[in-house]
Amino acid sequence: MSLIATICARGGSQGLPGKNIRLLHGRPLIAHSIAQALANPRIHGVYVSTDDEEIAAVAREYGAEVPFLRPAELATAQAPKLPVIRHLVETLEKEGVAISTIIDLDPTSPLRTQTDIDACLDLLDAGTDCVITGYVAEKNPYFNMVELDSQGSARLSKPPASPLAGRQAAPAVYAMNASIYVWHRATLDKGLWEGRTRLHVMPRERSIDVDSAIDFRLIELLMAERDENG
């Protein structure tokens, strides 16, 4: 039984066309996640799911396997990620790949480290169904996040049991960064919330998701700084 890495990269990005193969710090964006997966000795196979021939060619060039082009119905902007991963896993199993564990690396989150990957794999024990990643949120629903009620009045999203003097006194909350997901094969169908889900907390500077040209520029700066610091 094997631990596989999945990387899901569709071709039709609306916010930044072609972002998955746009050059970032000397390599196509998707190549950074492929390299991270290939460098981890615990991962036995790296598979990319894409609907785009150009992405598929780049992924193969950098060492990933692309066993098929993703069906059109799984390549829309509205298609959730879990059915895409399930489709990839089920297709591989039909081809004889025995899968015990799945780690999904989002190609738009290239700042993760091997420490993050290993920490997530270590959290997936026998009593855990899924592992996700996130960072300490800048805004807190117990202190400074509001919703409008049926009368149009603003209310705290999660009213605390007693008034809080400051955000530091509020319960800690985390923003998901979508960088890494891990499942047992047997728990993949539970998705994120139907079983026991554990969280690996990453620093904010490793949690940036590429969604715009500005994100590319910021990540370039952080990667250059990382290189300078060894």
C-alpha positions as CSV (number, residue, x, y, z in Angstrom):
1,M,0.0,0.0,0.0
2,S,1.3,3.4,-0.9
3,L,1.2,7.0,0.1
4,I,0.5,9.2,-2.9
5,A,0.6,13.0,-3.5
6,T,-2.2,14.6,-5.5
7,I,-1.8,18.0,-7.2
8,C,-5.0,19.4,-8.7
9,A,-4.4,22.1,-11.3
10,R,-7.1,23.1,-13.8
11,G,-6.4,25.3,-16.7
12,G,-9.1,27.9,-16.6
13,S,-8.0,30.3,-13.9
14,Q,-10.2,33.4,-14.0
15,G,-8.3,35.6,-11.7
16,L,-4.9,35.0,-13.2
17,P,-5.0,33.1,-16.5
18,G,-2.2,30.5,-16.8
19,K,-1.1,30.9,-13.2
20,N,-0.3,27.2,-12.6
21,I,2.5,27.3,-15.2
22,R,3.5,30.9,-14.8
23,L,7.1,31.3,-13.9
24,L,7.8,31.8,-10.2
25,H,11.3,32.1,-8.9
26,G,12.7,30.4,-12.0
27,R,10.2,27.6,-12.3
28,P,6.5,27.1,-13.3
29,L,4.3,27.5,-10.2
30,I,3.1,23.9,-10.2
31,A,6.8,22.7,-10.4
32,H,7.4,23.9,-6.8
33,S,4.7,21.6,-5.3
34,I,5.9,18.7,-7.6
35,A,9.4,19.2,-6.3
36,Q,8.3,19.2,-2.7
37,A,6.4,15.9,-3.1
38,L,9.2,14.2,-5.0
39,A,11.7,15.3,-2.4
40,N,9.8,13.6,0.5
41,P,10.9,10.0,0.9
42,R,7.6,9.0,2.5
43,I,5.7,9.8,-0.7
44,H,5.7,7.0,-3.2
45,G,4.0,8.6,-6.2
46,V,3.2,12.1,-7.4
47,Y,0.1,12.5,-9.6
48,V,-1.3,15.6,-11.2
49,S,-5.0,16.0,-12.2
50,T,-5.6,18.6,-14.9
51,D,-7.8,19.3,-17.8
52,D,-5.1,21.3,-19.6
53,E,-2.5,19.8,-22.1
54,E,0.0,22.5,-21.4
55,I,-0.1,22.0,-17.6
56,A,0.1,18.2,-18.2
57,A,3.2,18.6,-20.3
58,V,4.9,20.9,-17.7
59,A,4.0,18.5,-14.8
60,R,5.5,15.5,-16.7
61,E,8.6,17.6,-17.5
62,Y,9.1,18.2,-13.7
63,G,8.6,14.6,-12.8
64,A,5.0,14.1,-11.9
65,E,2.7,11.5,-13.5
66,V,-0.4,12.7,-15.4
67,P,-2.4,9.5,-16.1
68,F,-5.3,11.3,-17.9
69,L,-6.8,14.7,-18.7
70,R,-9.5,15.5,-16.2
71,P,-13.2,15.3,-17.4
72,A,-14.7,18.7,-18.3
73,E,-17.4,18.4,-15.5
74,L,-14.6,18.3,-12.9
75,A,-12.8,21.2,-14.4
76,T,-15.2,24.1,-13.9
77,A,-14.7,27.0,-11.5
78,Q,-17.5,25.6,-9.4
79,A,-16.2,22.0,-9.2
80,P,-15.1,21.2,-5.6
81,K,-11.7,19.6,-5.0
82,L,-12.8,16.5,-3.2
83,P,-14.5,14.9,-6.2
84,V,-11.4,15.7,-8.3
85,I,-9.2,13.9,-5.8
86,R,-11.6,11.0,-5.6
87,H,-11.7,10.6,-9.4
88,L,-7.9,10.6,-9.5
89,V,-7.6,8.0,-6.7
90,E,-10.3,5.7,-8.2
91,T,-8.8,5.9,-11.6
92,L,-5.3,4.9,-10.2
93,E,-6.9,2.0,-8.3
94,K,-8.5,0.7,-11.5
95,E,-5.0,0.7,-13.0
96,G,-3.7,-1.4,-10.1
97,V,-2.2,1.3,-7.7
98,A,-2.8,0.2,-4.1
99,I,-3.3,3.4,-2.1
100,S,-3.3,3.7,1.7
101,T,-2.9,7.5,2.2
102,I,-3.5,10.6,0.1
103,I,-1.7,13.9,0.7
104,D,-3.0,16.8,-1.5
105,L,-0.7,19.7,-2.2
106,D,-2.3,22.8,-3.7
107,P,-0.1,24.2,-6.5
108,T,-1.0,27.8,-5.6
109,S,0.5,27.4,-2.1
110,P,4.2,26.9,-2.8
111,L,5.7,28.3,0.4
112,R,5.1,25.1,2.5
113,T,8.1,23.3,3.7
114,Q,9.1,19.6,4.2
115,T,8.5,20.3,7.9
116,D,4.9,21.2,7.1
117,I,4.4,18.1,5.0
118,D,5.9,15.8,7.6
119,A,3.9,17.4,10.4
120,C,0.7,16.8,8.5
121,L,1.6,13.2,7.8
122,D,2.4,12.6,11.4
123,L,-0.9,14.0,12.6
124,L,-2.8,11.4,10.5
125,D,-2.9,8.7,13.1
126,A,-5.3,5.8,13.5
127,G,-7.8,8.1,15.3
128,T,-7.7,10.9,12.7
129,D,-9.7,11.0,9.5
130,C,-8.3,14.1,7.9
131,V,-5.6,16.7,8.4
132,I,-5.8,20.3,7.2
133,T,-3.6,23.4,7.4
134,G,-4.2,26.9,8.5
135,Y,-2.8,30.0,10.3
136,V,-3.8,32.2,13.2
137,A,-6.5,34.4,11.7
138,E,-6.1,38.2,11.7
139,K,-9.8,38.7,12.5
140,N,-11.7,36.9,15.2
141,P,-15.4,36.1,15.2
142,Y,-15.6,36.5,19.0
143,F,-14.2,40.0,18.8
144,N,-14.2,41.9,15.5
145,M,-16.1,39.8,12.9
146,V,-19.8,40.7,12.5
147,E,-22.9,39.5,10.7
148,L,-26.2,41.3,9.9
149,D,-29.3,39.9,11.5
150,S,-32.7,39.8,9.9
151,Q,-33.3,43.4,11.0
152,G,-30.1,44.6,9.4
153,S,-28.3,45.1,12.7
154,A,-24.6,44.2,13.0
155,R,-23.9,41.5,15.6
156,L,-20.7,39.6,16.5
157,S,-20.6,36.4,14.6
158,K,-19.8,34.4,17.8
159,P,-20.8,36.3,20.9
160,P,-18.5,35.4,23.8
161,A,-19.7,34.2,27.1
162,S,-18.5,37.5,28.7
163,P,-17.2,40.8,27.2
164,L,-13.6,40.7,26.0
165,A,-11.1,43.4,26.8
166,G,-9.1,42.7,23.6
167,R,-8.6,40.3,20.7
168,Q,-5.9,38.5,22.6
169,A,-8.5,37.4,25.2
170,A,-10.7,35.8,22.6
171,P,-10.5,32.1,21.8
172,A,-8.0,31.3,19.1
173,V,-9.4,30.9,15.6
174,Y,-7.6,29.8,12.4
175,A,-8.0,30.6,8.8
176,M,-7.6,27.6,6.4
177,N,-4.8,28.1,3.9
178,A,-5.7,25.1,1.7
179,S,-2.0,24.3,1.4
180,I,-2.1,20.6,2.5
181,Y,-4.8,18.0,3.1
182,V,-4.2,14.4,4.2
183,W,-6.6,11.5,4.3
184,H,-6.4,7.7,4.9
185,R,-7.8,6.1,1.8
186,A,-10.6,4.7,3.9
187,T,-11.6,8.1,5.2
188,L,-11.3,10.1,1.9
189,D,-15.1,10.0,1.4
190,K,-15.6,11.7,4.8
191,G,-14.2,14.9,3.3
192,L,-13.2,17.5,5.8
193,W,-15.8,17.6,8.5
194,E,-17.6,14.2,8.7
195,G,-14.9,12.6,10.8
196,R,-12.1,13.7,13.2
197,T,-10.1,16.5,11.5
198,R,-6.8,17.8,13.0
199,L,-5.1,21.1,12.2
200,H,-1.4,21.8,11.5
201,V,-0.8,25.5,12.1
202,M,1.6,27.2,9.7
203,P,3.0,30.7,10.0
204,R,1.4,33.5,8.0
205,E,4.4,33.9,5.8
206,R,4.1,30.3,4.5
207,S,0.3,30.5,4.0
208,I,0.1,32.9,1.0
209,D,-2.1,31.5,-1.8
210,V,-1.5,32.7,-5.3
211,D,-4.6,34.4,-6.6
212,S,-3.2,37.6,-8.3
213,A,-0.1,39.1,-9.8
214,I,0.6,40.8,-6.5
215,D,0.7,37.4,-4.7
216,F,3.3,36.3,-7.2
217,R,5.4,39.3,-6.5
218,L,5.1,38.8,-2.7
219,I,6.0,35.1,-2.9
220,E,9.0,35.9,-5.2
221,L,10.3,38.3,-2.4
222,L,9.7,35.7,0.3
223,M,11.5,32.9,-1.7
224,A,14.4,35.2,-2.4
225,E,14.7,36.0,1.3
226,R,14.5,32.3,2.1
227,D,17.4,31.6,-0.3
228,E,19.5,34.4,1.2
229,N,18.9,33.0,4.7
230,G,19.8,29.4,3.5
